[in-house]
């Protein structure tokens, strides 16, 4: 009986926490980022606005990885990007 009561209490508190989170959560970071694409501020993101945001993101990502700016990502640049990403993950853990 004690185990059932404990499980019930944990479930109630867990459900309450989920409801509180849902009520205060204003959308995912992705949704917020996508709404930044709404350049004409009409409250909607058109296909062209969405596409332009993605192209800007893709261009910035490519330029970060193409460290010698030759228009290509070679094996050394790929290796350096992996090492950089690994170092960032290590820093977050510490």
N, C-alpha and C positions, 0 to 999 in steps of 0.2 A: 504493500500500500504506500509506503514511504517513497519507493522508487517512482511509482505512478504520479504521485503528487509533485515530486521533483521534476519529472519530465514535463508535466503540465505547466509548472511555473516557468521553466526555461523556455518552453514554447510560447507562452504568453509574452514574456519579456522580449524574446526574439521577434515575434510578430510586431510588437509595439515599436521596436527599433526600426524595423523595415518600413512601417507606416510613417514614422517621423522622417526617415531618410527620403522617402518618396515625396512627402509634402514639401520638403525643403530643397529638393534636387531640381534645378532649373534646366536640365538637359545636359547631355554629354558634351565633353570638350569638342568632339567632332562636330556636333550640331552647332555649337557656338562658332566654331571656325568656319563652317559652311555659311553661316549667316553673314559673316564678314564679306562674303562674295557679293552680297546684295548692294552693288555700287549705286543703284538709283534709289535706294531706300524705300522700295515699295512694299517691303515686308515679305517678298517672295524672291527666290533665287531661280533665275532662268537657266536654261541649259548653257547659254553662252557665258553667263556670269560664273557658273559652276566650272565650266571648262577652262576659263581664263584663270580662275583660282588654282586649279590643278596644274595648269601649265606653269604658272609662276612657282608653285611648290616644286614641280619637277625640275625646272631650270635651276632653282637655288640648290636643290639636292645634287644635281649633276655637277654644278660649279664647285661645290664643297668637295666632291670626290675627285674631280679633275684638277688636282693640285698644281700641275704644271701648265694648265690652260691650253693644251694642245687640241682640245676637242674630242679626246678619247680618254677612257679609263683603262689603263693598262694593269698588268698583274701587280706591279709594285704599288700602284695607287690603291688597288683593291686590298692588298695586304696591309697597307698603312691604315686604311679605313677600318678594317677588322680589328687591328691593334688598338686604334683610337676608341672604337666602340667597347672593346673588352676593358680598356682602362676606365672608361666612364662607368661601366657596370661595377667595376671593382671599387671606384670612388663612392658610389651610391651605397654600397654595402658597409663601408667604413664610416 
